[in-house]
Amino acid sequence: MSKHILTIICLAVLITFYGCGTKDNEQLRAERDSAYSKLSDEEKRLPKNALAGVEIAEGLEATLFASEPVIGNPTNIDVDSRGRVWMCEAFNYRPSLNQNNPTKDEGDRILILEDTNGDGKADTSKVFYQGTDINAALGIAVLGNKVIVSCSPNVFVFTDEDGDDIPDKKEVLFTHVGGEQHDHAVHAFTFGADGKLYFNFGNEGEQLMDKDGKIIIDKLGNEVTNKGLPYRQGMVFRMNVDGTEFEVLGHNFRNNYEVATDAFGTLWQSDNDDDGNQSTRINYVMEFGNYGYTDEMTGAGWRTRRTNMETEIPQRHWHLNDPGSIPNLLQTGAGSPSGMLVYEGKLLPSAFHNQMIHCEPGKNIVRSYPVKKAGAGYTAEIIPLMEGVRDQWFRPVDVCAAPDGSLFIADWYDPGVGGHQMGDINRGRIFRLSTSTGNYKINKPDFDTQEGLTKALINPNGATRYLAWQKLNSLGAQAEPALQKLWTSDNLRNRARALWLLARIPGKEDQYLQQALADKDPDIRITGIRATRQLKNDVIPYLQKVINDADPQVRREVAIALHHNKSENAGALWAQLAAQYDGQDRWYLEALGIGADKQWDTFLPIWQSRSAEQVNTPAGRDIIWRSRTSKALPLLAAYISDTKVDSAARLKYFRAFDFIHSPEKEKTLLALIQNTGPKRNEIVLTALNHLNVETLPNSPILKAALYETLATTKGTRSFVDLVGRYKLKDQNKALLQIALSMPDSSLGGEAASQLLNAGGINLLKNTIKSNDTSMENSAMKSLTRGGSKEATQMLEEIIKDPSMDISIRQKAVKTLAGGWHESERLVKIIKEGKLPKELEAT
């Protein structure tokens, strides 16, 4: 027996016993590490060693369900009610960016993988569909005889009318969703407990159009585009199975990738950061919330300086100090977050019951985020489930639950992730996680009896639940006895799934909604509120029953239910909710903000009149800060002028001005720059950064305050910012001095850029030609540090100007070569043959 074969056998034995308690886990892991290290690089890549490269959570075992050469590069999977795995394959992944990789002219495939003998390994594979129109599809959802495939810029619905696993019809559901094959566009669909479909797209989704190219209009009458009217960047959606009643449930994500729903109708998802900023996150999706990837009002990126800017990038990245930005459940550092589900089965160890299971290919891990309630929101921790601790090619991209409660993990299997590259074109794996290897035998679901249907309704597999839900819903009152058994059971999630259907039985809606709102468990009351919103035009009588609920999460849902509600009683209910805000719970505060959206002018005065004693408390000040009405301006100004307010709180209140559109805002800010208190300089400087610059020519008061502040801040970032903001052209010498004195800093670069914007190009040119080597070098450095288009253009002009000294032109070439964007420009100049011959050697 060869040494390598013995090593492989040892690894297999170690994996089998991992987590069984027969040896100390650390010792077992050390032995596995040692055995794996003896494999060659080629051997490590072999499917037979796939399990050797990973660690599995205690109490679980893994089998390799499928691998190359049968499959390759799985991007997304789903599992049908028969336990078969449906898979989107990406061989033709971004050929324009992977030009060295071969492609298949016939296009990528949707595969159906089946284990017919129950050993936990696929033994048959069939092609459901193949075509270039689904190259590198990023989402698949199997819903009875329909299969929804998400492949930017389209979403297709395939229908298999005769059950032969070949589609008889292909229809377009949505079009023009971002660019072709964009990873940040449309992702997979999920069937919710409420009978609705949920899905999302990332920040390159741009818009949704129907099959005829018409922009989708949501239930609120808004176009579904990311132009800021009102939605920005990535979004989360809900709609009926036929596409009607379309809603945008959240926006301003970067690359939110697969929304997961639970039995209560709560939404969860992950979101990717701008790569390299250690800011990926997990979100509880509070309906109608803004999630802060860009400035909500202007669309500016998170790097753009703003008042009350967060000190740490992971918070700054999501504008978490801004009124209207929903908190993050969990920030998870660097990564490339992808597929997710909420596991509502019982087969896995109890730590994973009813929790998110999430794939993170950037960190080679599948993990769970157990949540705990915290006020109106949640906290979470991280528990590993499956990790490529030895094999860094392990790239889990999606996870699905099978009808028996086991999990399937799709592994892209590649040396890298992100950047739209693909280092390996042929490999890919699908793993099955269970409590024991093999024994994958799925009994055919019983969809013919009510008992069978209710059992299928609470199955951990989404495709099974979909079929049961549709049949039970069609039965109406006939299904009530069976659903009643679930509704009166002890399992909360089973009760919630029953409620969604019971409340839809004609003539029984009110009965079950009332029962839900009076239930002893807050999660059932929450589900009752959500069901009421979907099923009743007038929700006010129902909300009145839970307006003073002891549970803040229930009151959170009441606030959300008031979103754009025009009832004459809505303002009074909102005021009652606001009176119960404790001044600590940001989730609750943001729910109040969602509830009052577009009705602050009406809602806020009602609260002020009914809770006058609360207005000047920390809780009241938070409500004023979060409001979007001119009626808040006098109070914000009073808070800012209060000498007892610290500098951090003052900046917070100033930032609130940016979210209020009113002519009164300018008057209030002009009054603030006339402050004579001990914090005058601080207040005036901040106010100057919020006033409309067009006010300057007609306001002697503003002009005087501006120039007084410039005199006291010369040489600082505040000075440069104010000069740029007010587009001043009489401060060029001061800008030049900053650029020359701090050429290696970003401030020096910004000063140089502002100088060029203010028409100071000759000042810089004369400095460069001054024969003072030190000043010449400093000027060149500051141009590079500026990173602006104008700075790059000036360096290019110097290079092409034969009247300039050759040594200066050489330095300009080297300076361009030293910056990221500048070097790209230099390469373009060379490619276009526009680099003077005398500089080619340089």
C-alpha positions in Angstrom: 0.0 0.0 0.0 1.5 3.4 -1.0 2.1 6.1 1.5 -0.4 8.5 -0.2 -3.2 5.8 -0.2 -2.6 5.2 3.5 -2.8 8.9 4.1 -6.1 9.2 2.3 -7.5 6.3 4.3 -6.4 7.8 7.6 -8.0 11.1 6.6 -11.3 9.4 5.8 -11.3 7.7 9.2 -10.6 11.0 10.9 -13.3 12.8 9.1 -15.8 10.0 10.0 -15.0 10.3 13.7 -14.8 14.1 13.8 -17.3 15.4 16.4 -18.2 12.0 17.8 -16.4 12.6 21.1 -14.1 9.6 20.7 -11.0 11.8 20.9 -10.1 15.3 22.0 -11.1 17.6 19.1 -7.8 19.5 19.1 -5.8 16.2 18.9 -8.0 15.0 16.1 -7.6 18.3 14.2 -3.8 18.1 14.6 -3.8 14.6 13.2 -5.9 15.7 10.2 -3.6 18.7 9.6 -0.6 16.4 9.6 -2.2 13.8 7.3 -3.4 16.5 4.9 0.0 18.2 4.7 1.5 15.0 3.3 -0.7 15.2 0.2 0.7 16.8 -2.9 -1.0 19.9 -4.3 -2.4 17.8 -7.1 -3.8 15.3 -4.6 -5.4 18.0 -2.5 -7.5 19.0 -5.5 -8.9 15.6 -6.1 -12.6 15.0 -5.2 -11.7 11.9 -3.1 -9.8 14.3 -0.8 -12.5 17.0 -0.7 -13.6 16.2 2.8 -10.1 16.1 4.1 -9.7 19.8 3.5 -12.7 20.9 5.6 -13.8 20.8 9.2 -17.5 20.1 10.1 -19.4 21.2 13.2 -19.7 18.7 16.1 -22.6 16.4 15.7 -22.5 16.5 11.9 -21.0 14.4 9.1 -20.5 15.2 5.5 -20.6 13.4 2.2 -19.5 14.5 -1.2 -22.8 14.5 -3.0 -21.4 15.5 -6.5 -18.2 16.8 -8.0 -16.3 17.1 -11.2 -16.3 15.8 -13.9 -20.1 15.6 -13.5 -20.5 19.2 -12.4 -18.4 22.3 -12.3 -18.6 25.8 -10.8 -22.0 25.7 -9.1 -23.3 29.2 -8.5 -26.7 28.5 -6.9 -28.7 25.4 -6.0 -32.2 24.4 -4.9 -33.6 21.2 -3.6 -37.0 20.0 -4.8 -39.6 18.0 -2.8 -38.2 14.7 -4.1 -34.8 15.6 -2.6 -33.1 16.2 -6.0 -30.6 19.0 -6.3 -31.0 21.6 -9.0 -27.9 23.5 -9.9 -26.9 26.5 -12.0 -23.5 25.9 -13.6 -21.0 28.6 -14.6 -18.5 27.4 -17.2 -19.0 30.5 -19.4 -18.3 32.9 -16.5 -17.6 36.4 -17.7 -15.6 35.4 -20.8 -14.5 39.0 -21.5 -12.7 39.0 -18.2 -11.5 35.4 -18.3 -10.1 35.4 -21.9 -7.7 32.6 -21.3 -10.5 30.2 -20.3 -12.4 28.2 -22.9 -16.2 28.6 -23.3 -19.0 26.3 -24.3 -20.8 27.6 -27.4 -24.0 25.8 -26.4 -24.1 27.8 -23.1 -24.2 26.9 -19.4 -26.5 24.3 -17.9 -29.2 23.8 -15.3 -28.6 20.3 -13.9 -30.8 18.0 -11.8 -28.8 15.7 -9.6 -30.4 12.7 -7.9 -29.3 10.1 -5.4 -31.4 7.0 -6.4 -30.0 4.5 -4.0 -29.9 6.6 -0.8 -26.2 6.5 -0.1 -25.9 10.3 0.0 -24.2 10.6 -3.4 -25.7 11.7 -6.7 -25.7 8.8 -9.2 -27.8 10.4 -11.9 -27.4 13.8 -13.6 -29.7 15.3 -16.3 -29.7 18.6 -18.1 -33.0 20.5 -17.5 -31.9 23.4 -19.8 -28.8 24.6 -21.5 -28.3 27.9 -23.3 -26.2 31.0 -23.6 -29.1 33.0 -22.1 -28.4 31.5 -18.7 -24.6 31.7 -18.7 -23.5 32.0 -15.1 -27.0 32.3 -13.7 -26.9 33.4 -10.0 -30.3 32.1 -8.8 -32.6 29.1 -9.1 -35.9 28.5 -7.3 -38.0 25.3 -7.9 -41.7 26.0 -7.3 -43.7 23.0 -8.4 -43.6 22.8 -12.2 -42.0 26.2 -12.5 -38.4 27.1 -12.2 -37.3 30.7 -11.7 -33.8 31.4 -13.0 -32.1 34.7 -12.2 -29.5 35.6 -14.8 -28.8 39.3 -15.1 -30.1 41.1 -17.0 -33.1 38.8 -17.1 -35.2 36.6 -14.8 -36.8 33.6 -16.6 -39.6 31.3 -15.6 -39.3 27.8 -17.1 -42.4 25.6 -16.9 -42.3 21.8 -17.2 -46.0 21.1 -18.0 -45.7 17.3 -18.4 -43.2 16.4 -15.7 -40.5 15.1 -17.9 -37.8 17.4 -16.5 -37.6 19.3 -19.8 -39.1 22.8 -19.9 -42.1 23.2 -22.2 -42.1 26.9 -21.9 -39.7 29.7 -21.1 -41.0 33.2 -20.2 -39.3 36.4 -19.3 -40.4 37.8 -15.9 -38.1 40.8 -15.6 -35.6 42.4 -17.9 -32.9 45.1 -17.9 -31.7 44.1 -14.4 -28.2 45.5 -14.5 -25.5 44.4 -16.9 -25.0 41.0 -18.4 -23.7 38.5 -16.0 -23.2 41.0 -13.2 -22.6 39.5 -9.8 -24.2 42.6 -8.2 -27.5 42.3 -10.0 -30.4 39.9 -9.6 -30.2 37.0 -7.2 -32.3 34.0 -6.2 -36.0 33.9 -5.4 -37.4 32.5 -2.1 -41.0 31.4 -1.2 -42.2 33.0 2.0 -44.5 31.6 4.7 -47.1 34.3 3.6 -47.3 32.8 0.1 -45.3 35.6 -1.5 -42.0 35.6 -3.4 -38.9 37.4 -2.1 -35.8 38.3 -3.9 -33.2 41.1 -4.2 -30.6 42.7 -6.4 -27.3 44.4 -5.6 -26.1 47.9 -6.4 -25.6 47.1 -10.1 -29.3 45.9 -10.5 -30.2 49.5 -11.5 -33.9 48.9 -12.2 -36.5 46.3 -12.9 -38.5 46.2 -16.1 -41.2 43.8 -17.2 -41.0 41.6 -20.3 -42.0 44.5 -22.5 -39.3 46.8 -21.2 -41.5 48.9 -19.0 -40.3 50.0 -15.6 -42.0 48.2 -12.7 -44.1 50.4 -10.5 -44.4 49.3 -6.9 -47.4 49.4 -4.6 -46.4 52.8 -3.3 -46.4 54.2 -6.9 -42.6 54.5 -7.1 -40.5 53.4 -10.1 -38.2 50.5 -9.2 -34.9 52.2 -10.1 -31.9 53.1 -8.1 -31.9 56.8 -9.0 -32.8 57.9 -5.5 -36.5 58.6 -6.3 -36.7 57.3 -3.6 -34.6 54.1 -3.8 -30.8 53.7 -4.0 -28.4 50.9 -4.7 -29.3 47.3 -3.8 -32.9 46.5 -2.9 -35.1 43.7 -1.4 -38.4 42.9 -3.1 -41.7 41.1 -2.4 -44.5 40.2 -4.8 -47.2 37.7 -5.4 -46.3 34.5 -7.3 -47.8 36.0 -10.4 -45.8 39.2 -10.1 -48.6 41.5 -8.8 -48.5 43.6 -5.6 -44.8 44.4 -6.1 -43.1 46.0 -3.1 -39.6 47.3 -2.4 -38.9 46.3 1.2 -35.5 47.8 1.8 -32.9 49.7 -0.2 -29.4 51.1 -0.2 -27.5 47.9 0.1 -24.3 47.2 -1.8 -24.5 43.6 -2.9 -27.1 41.9 -0.9 -27.1 38.3 -1.9 -30.2 36.2 -1.4 -32.8 37.2 1.1 -33.9 34.6 3.6 -37.3 34.4 5.3 -38.6 32.6 8.3 -42.0 31.4 9.5 -42.9 34.7 11.1 -42.2 36.7 8.0 -38.9 38.1 9.3 -36.3 38.9 6.6 -32.6 38.4 6.8 -29.7 38.8 4.4 -26.0 39.5 4.0 -24.4 42.4 2.3 -20.9 42.9 0.8 -18.8 46.0 1.3 -16.6 47.9 -1.1 -13.9 45.2 -1.4 -11.1 45.4 1.2 -12.9 47.6 3.8 -13.6 44.9 6.4 -17.2 45.9 6.5 -19.4 43.0 5.2 -22.5 42.7 7.3 -25.6 40.6 8.2 -28.9 42.5 8.2 -32.3 42.1 9.7 -34.4 43.7 7.0 -36.8 46.1 8.7 -39.4 46.7 6.0 -39.1 50.0 4.1 -35.7 50.7 5.7 -32.7 52.5 4.3 -29.5 50.6 4.8 -27.0 53.4 4.3 -24.5 52.3 1.6 -24.6 55.7 0.1 -25.9 59.1 1.4 -29.7 58.7 1.5 -30.3 62.3 0.3 -27.5 62.9 -2.2 -26.3 59.4 -3.2 -22.7 60.4 -2.2 -20.3 57.5 -1.4 -19.4 56.6 2.1 -15.9 58.1 1.8 -17.3 61.6 1.1 -16.8 63.7 4.2 -19.9 64.7 6.1 -20.8 66.1 9.5 -20.8 63.6 12.3 -18.8 61.1 10.2 -18.2 57.8 11.9 -14.6 57.3 13.2 -14.3 53.6 12.1 -14.7 52.4 8.5 -17.1 49.5 9.2 -19.6 52.1 10.7 -18.8 54.9 8.2 -19.3 52.4 5.3 -23.0 52.2 6.1 -23.7 55.8 7.3 -24.6 54.5 10.7 -24.5 57.9 12.4 -27.1 59.2 10.0 -30.8 59.5 10.9 -32.6 57.0 8.8 -29.9 54.4 8.5 -31.0 51.0 10.0 -28.4 49.4 12.3 -26.5 46.3 11.2 -27.3 43.1 13.0 -23.7 41.9 12.7 -20.5 43.2 11.0 -18.4 40.3 9.8 -15.2 42.0 8.5 -13.8 41.0 5.1 -15.4 38.5 2.9 -17.7 37.8 -0.1 -21.0 36.8 1.5 -23.5 34.8 -0.7 -26.3 32.3 -0.2 -28.4 32.1 2.9 -31.4 30.3 4.4 -33.2 30.2 7.7 -33.0 26.5 8.9 -36.4 25.5 10.3 -35.7 21.8 10.5 -34.7 19.5 13.4 -32.1 17.2 11.9 -29.1 19.5 12.6 -27.8 20.0 16.1 -30.0 22.3 18.2 -27.6 25.2 18.0 -28.6 25.6 14.3 -32.4 25.3 14.8 -34.3 28.2 13.5 -31.2 30.1 12.6 -29.6 31.6 9.6 -27.1 29.4 7.7 -24.9 31.4 5.5 -22.1 30.8 2.9 -19.0 33.0 2.9 -16.7 31.9 0.1 -14.2 34.7 0.8 -13.5 33.2 4.2 -13.9 29.5 3.0 -16.7 28.9 5.5 -20.4 28.1 6.1 -21.6 29.5 9.4 -24.7 30.3 11.4 -25.6 33.5 13.2 -27.8 32.7 16.2 -29.8 35.7 17.1 -31.2 37.0 20.4 -33.8 39.7 20.7 -32.5 43.0 22.0 -35.2 45.6 22.4 -36.8 46.2 19.0 -33.9 44.6 17.3 -31.4 41.8 17.7 -27.9 40.7 18.5 -26.1 37.8 17.0 -23.0 35.6 17.3 -21.1 33.5 14.8 -21.0 29.7 14.9 -19.0 27.8 12.2 -20.7 24.9 10.5 -18.3 23.9 7.7 -14.9 25.4 7.1 -12.1 24.9 4.6 -9.4 25.1 7.2 -6.9 23.2 5.1 -8.3 23.6 1.6 -8.5 27.3 0.7 -10.1 26.4 -2.6 -13.3 25.6 -0.7 -15.7 28.4 -1.8 -19.2 27.7 -0.5 -21.6 29.9 -2.4 -25.1 28.5 -1.6 -26.9 26.4 1.0 -30.3 24.6 0.8 -32.3 22.4 3.1 -33.5 19.0 1.9 -36.9 17.4 2.8 -35.2 15.3 5.4 -33.6 18.3 7.1 -30.1 17.7 5.8 -28.2 20.5 4.2 -26.6 20.8 0.7 -23.7 23.1 0.2 -22.6 24.3 -3.2 -18.8 24.8 -3.5 -17.6 26.9 -6.4 -14.1 25.5 -5.7 -11.6 27.9 -7.0 -8.2 29.4 -5.9 -9.8 32.9 -5.7 -13.1 34.7 -5.1 -14.3 38.1 -6.2 -12.8 40.4 -8.8 -14.9 38.6 -11.5 -12.0 36.1 -12.1 -12.1 32.3 -12.2 -8.9 30.5 -11.7 -10.3 27.0 -12.2 -12.9 26.3 -14.8 -13.7 22.6 -14.3 -14.0 21.8 -10.7 -17.0 22.2 -8.4 -18.5 20.3 -5.5 -21.8 19.8 -3.7 -21.7 18.5 -0.1 -24.4 17.0 2.0 -24.4 17.7 5.7 -26.3 15.3 8.0 -26.1 13.5 11.3 -25.0 10.4 9.5 -23.4 9.7 6.1 -25.5 7.9 3.5 -29.2 7.2 4.4 -30.5 9.9 2.0 -33.9 8.4 1.2 -36.7 10.9 0.7 -40.3 9.6 1.2 -42.7 11.0 -1.4 -44.6 13.9 0.3 -48.3 13.3 0.8 -50.1 16.1 -0.9 -53.4 14.2 -1.1 -54.5 14.4 2.5 -54.9 17.3 4.8 -52.7 15.6 7.4 -50.0 15.1 4.8 -50.3 18.7 3.5 -49.9 20.2 7.0 -46.9 18.0 7.6 -45.4 19.2 4.2 -46.2 22.8 5.2 -43.7 22.6 8.1 -41.1 20.7 6.2 -37.6 22.4 6.3 -37.5 22.2 2.5 -38.8 25.3 0.7 -40.0 23.5 -2.5 -42.1 21.1 -0.3 -43.6 24.0 1.7 -44.5 25.8 -1.6 -46.5 22.8 -2.9 -48.3 22.3 0.4 -49.1 26.0 0.8 -50.6 26.3 -2.7 -52.8 23.2 -2.2 -53.9 24.2 1.3 -54.7 27.7 0.1 -56.8 26.4 -2.7 -58.8 24.2 -0.3 -59.8 27.2 1.7 -62.3 26.3 4.5 -61.8 22.6 3.8 -58.2 22.9 5.1 -59.3 24.6 8.4 -59.5 21.5 10.6 -56.0 20.4 9.7 -54.5 23.9 10.0 -56.3 24.3 13.3 -54.2 21.5 14.7 -51.0 23.3 13.8 -52.4 26.6 15.1 -53.1 25.2 18.6 -49.8 23.3 18.8 -46.9 24.2 21.0 -44.5 24.9 18.1 -44.4 28.6 17.5 -43.1 28.4 13.9 -45.7 25.8 13.0 -48.4 28.0 14.5 -47.2 30.9 12.4 -47.2 29.0 9.2 -50.8 27.9 9.9 -51.8 31.4 10.7 -50.8 32.8 7.3 -53.2 30.3 5.7 -56.0 30.4 8.3 -56.2 34.2 8.0 -56.8 33.8 4.2 -59.9 31.6 4.5 -62.9 33.7 3.3 -65.0 34.9 6.2 -62.4 33.8 8.8 -59.8 36.5 8.4 -60.9 38.6 11.3 -61.3 35.6 13.7 -57.7 34.5 13.3 -56.1 37.9 13.1 -57.8 38.8 16.3 -56.6 35.6 17.9 -53.1 36.2 16.8 -53.0 39.8 18.1 -54.2 38.6 21.5 -51.8 35.7 21.6 -49.5 35.3 24.6 -46.4 35.0 22.4 -44.9 38.2 20.8 -43.8 36.4 17.7 -47.3 35.3 17.0 -48.6 38.8 17.6 -45.9 40.1 15.2 -47.0 37.6 12.6 -50.6 38.7 13.2 -49.6 42.4 12.5 -47.8 41.4 9.3 -50.7 39.3 8.1 -53.1 42.1 8.9 -51.1 44.5 6.7 -51.3 42.1 3.8 -54.9 41.1 4.1 -56.7 44.2 5.4 -57.1 47.6 3.8 -57.9 49.3 7.2 -55.3 48.1 9.7 -56.0 50.8 12.4 -58.6 48.8 14.4 -56.2 45.9 14.7 -53.2 48.1 15.5 -55.1 49.8 18.3 -55.2 46.4 20.1 -51.4 46.2 20.4 -50.4 49.9 20.5 -49.2 49.6 24.1 -47.9 46.1 23.8 -45.2 45.2 26.4 -42.9 43.9 23.8 -40.9 46.5 21.9 -40.7 44.2 18.8 -44.5 44.1 18.6 -44.6 47.9 18.8 -41.9 48.1 16.1 -44.2 46.2 13.8 -47.1 48.6 14.7 -44.8 51.5 13.7 -43.9 49.9 10.4 -47.6 49.2 9.8 -48.3 52.9 9.9 -45.9 53.5 6.9 -47.8 55.9 4.6 -51.1 55.2 6.3 -53.5 58.1 5.7 -56.0 57.3 8.4 -57.0 60.2 10.6 -56.1 58.1 13.6 -52.6 57.2 12.3 -50.9 60.2 13.9 -52.3 59.6 17.3 -51.2 56.0 17.2 -47.7 57.0 16.1 -47.6 59.5 19.0 -48.4 56.7 21.4 -45.6 54.6 20.1 -43.2 57.6 20.2 -44.1 58.2 23.9 -42.9 54.7 24.6 -39.4 55.2 23.1 -36.8 54.7 25.8 -34.0 56.9 24.3 -31.7 53.8 23.9 -33.1 51.5 21.2 -32.0 52.6 17.8 -34.1 49.9 16.1 -37.2 51.3 17.7 -36.3 54.8 16.7 -35.8 53.8 13.1 -39.1 52.0 13.1 -40.7 55.3 14.3 -39.0 57.0 11.4 -40.4 54.5 8.9 -43.9 54.8 10.4 -43.8 58.6 10.0 -42.3 58.7 6.6 -43.8 61.6 4.5 -46.2 62.4 7.4 -43.8 64.1 9.8 -45.5 67.5 9.5 -48.7 65.8 10.9 -47.3 63.2 13.2 -44.6 65.2 15.1 -46.9 68.0 16.4 -49.4 65.4 17.8 -46.5 63.8 19.7 -45.2 67.2 20.9 -48.7 68.2 22.2 -49.3 64.9 23.9 -45.8 64.3 25.3 -44.5 67.8 25.9 -42.5 66.6 28.9 -40.6 64.1 26.7 -39.4 66.7 24.0 -36.3 67.9 25.8 -35.3 64.5 27.2 -32.7 62.3 25.5 -35.5 60.2 24.0 -37.3 63.3 22.7 -34.1 64.8 21.2 -33.6 61.5 19.4 -37.1 61.7 17.9 -36.5 65.3 16.8 -33.1 64.3 15.3 -34.8 61.5 13.3 -37.7 63.6 12.1 -37.9 65.1 8.6 -39.9 68.3 9.0 -39.2 72.0 9.2 -41.0 71.9 12.6 -37.9 70.3 14.0 -35.5 73.1 13.0 -36.0 75.4 16.0 -35.5 72.5 18.4 -32.4 71.3 16.6 -31.0 74.8 16.7 -31.8 75.0 20.4 -30.0 71.7 21.1 -27.0 72.9 19.1 -26.8 76.2 21.0 -27.2 74.5 24.4 -23.8 74.9 26.2 -24.4 71.6 28.0 -24.4 69.6 24.8 -21.1 68.0 24.0 -19.4 68.4 20.6 -20.3 64.9 19.4 -24.0 65.5 20.1 -23.8 68.9 18.5 -22.4 67.4 15.3 -25.2 64.8 15.4 -27.9 67.5 15.5 -26.2 69.5 12.7 -26.2 66.4 10.5 -30.0 66.2 10.9 -30.3 69.5 8.9 -29.1 67.6 5.8 -32.3 65.5 5.8 -34.8 68.4 6.0 -35.8 70.2 2.8 -37.4 73.5 3.8 -36.7 77.3 3.1 -36.7 77.6 6.9 -33.5 75.6 7.1 -31.4 78.5 5.6 -32.9 81.0 8.0 -32.2 78.7 11.0 -28.5 78.1 9.9 -28.0 81.8 9.3 -29.2 82.5 12.8 -26.8 79.9 14.1 -23.7 81.6 12.6 -24.6 84.6 14.7 -24.1 82.6 17.9 -22.2 84.5 20.6 -21.9 81.7 23.1 -18.7 79.9 24.3 -19.1 77.3 21.5 -19.4 80.0 18.8 -16.4 78.9 16.7 -17.4 75.3 16.6 -21.1 76.2 15.8 -20.2 78.7 13.1 -17.7 76.4 11.4 -20.2 73.5 11.2 -23.0 75.8 10.1 -20.9 77.0 7.2 -20.7 73.4 6.0 -24.5 73.1 5.9 -25.6 76.4 4.4 -26.5 76.7 0.7 -23.5 78.2 -1.1 -25.8 80.2 -3.3 -26.7 82.2 -0.3 -23.2 83.7 -0.1 -23.4 86.6 -2.6 -26.6 88.0 -1.0 -25.7 87.6 2.7 -23.2 89.9 4.3 -23.6 88.0 7.5 -22.6 84.8 5.8 -19.7 86.4 4.0 -18.3 87.9 7.2 -18.6 84.6 9.1 -17.0 82.7 6.3 -13.9 84.9 6.0 -13.5 85.1 9.8 -13.5 81.4 9.9 -11.1 81.0 7.0 -8.7 83.3 8.9 -8.8 81.1 12.0 -8.6 77.8 10.1 -5.9 78.5 7.6 -3.6 75.5 7.0 -6.2 73.0 8.1 -8.6 70.6 6.4 -11.5 72.8 7.4 -10.0 75.7 5.5 -9.6 73.6 2.3 -13.1 72.2 2.6 -14.6 75.7 3.0 -12.7 77.1 0.0 -13.8 74.2 -2.1 -17.4 74.3 -0.9 -17.9 78.0 -1.6 -15.8 77.8 -4.8 -13.6 80.7 -3.6 -10.9 81.9 -6.0 -9.2 84.4 -3.7 -7.5 81.8 -1.5 -5.2 80.3 -4.1 -1.9 81.4 -2.4 -3.0 79.8 0.8 -4.0 76.6 -1.0 -0.6 76.5 -2.7 1.2 76.9 0.7 -0.7 73.9 2.0 0.0 71.8 -1.1 3.7 72.6 -0.8 4.1 72.2 2.9 2.2 68.8 3.1 2.8 67.1 -0.3 2.8 63.6 1.1 -0.6 64.0 2.8 -4.1 63.7 1.5 -4.6 67.3 2.7 -1.8 68.6 0.5 -3.3 66.7 -2.4 -6.8 68.1 -1.8 -5.3 71.6 -1.6 -3.7 71.1 -5.0 -6.9 69.8 -6.5 -8.9 72.8 -5.1 -6.2 75.1 -6.4 -6.7 73.7 -9.9 -10.5 74.0 -9.6 -10.1 77.6 -8.6 -8.1 78.5 -11.7 -4.7 78.3 -10.0 -3.0 76.2 -12.6 -0.4 79.0 -13.4 0.6 79.2 -9.7 1.4 75.5 -9.8 3.1 75.7 -13.1 5.3 78.6 -12.0 6.2 76.7 -8.9 7.2 73.7 -10.9 9.4 75.9 -13.2 10.9 77.9 -10.3 14.3 76.1 -10.4 13.7 75.3 -6.7 14.0 71.5 -6.7 12.3 71.1 -3.3 9.3 73.2 -4.3 9.1 71.4 -7.7 9.1 68.0 -6.0 6.5 69.0 -3.5 4.2 70.4 -6.2 4.5 67.2 -8.2 3.8 65.0 -5.1 0.7 67.0 -4.2 -0.7 66.6 -7.7 -0.5 62.8 -7.3 -1.9 62.8 -3.8 -4.9 64.8 -5.0 -6.0 62.0 -7.3 -8.3 64.4 -9.2 -9.0 64.5 -12.9 -7.6 68.1 -13.0 -4.4 67.0 -11.4 -3.9 64.2 -13.8 -4.7 66.5 -16.8 -2.1 69.0 -15.6 0.6 66.3 -15.3 -0.3 65.2 -18.8 0.0 68.8 -20.1 3.5 69.0 -18.6 4.5 65.8 -20.2 3.4 67.0 -23.6 4.7 70.6 -23.3 8.1 70.8 -25.2 8.7 74.2 -23.7 9.1 72.7 -20.2 12.5 71.5 -19.0 13.0 67.8 -19.8 13.8 67.0 -16.2 10.4 68.4 -15.1 8.6 66.4 -17.8 10.5 63.2 -16.7 9.3 63.8 -13.1 5.7 64.2 -14.4 6.0 60.8 -16.1 7.2 59.2 -12.9 4.6 61.0 -10.9 1.8 59.7 -13.1 3.3 56.2 -12.8 3.0 56.4 -9.0 -0.7 56.7 -8.7 -3.4 54.1 -9.3 -5.7 56.0 -11.6 -2.8 58.2 -12.9 -0.9 55.1 -14.0 -3.9 53.9 -16.0 -3.9 57.3 -17.7 -0.2 57.0 -18.4 -0.7 53.5 -20.0 -3.4 54.9 -22.2 -1.1 57.7 -23.4 1.5 55.2 -24.3 -1.0 52.9 -26.1 -2.3 55.8 -28.0 1.2 56.8 -29.1 1.0 60.2 -27.5 4.0 59.9 -25.2 6.8 62.1 -26.6 9.7 60.0 -27.9 12.2 61.8 -25.6 10.3 60.4 -22.6 9.9 56.8 -23.7 13.0 55.8 -21.8 11.6 57.4 -18.7 
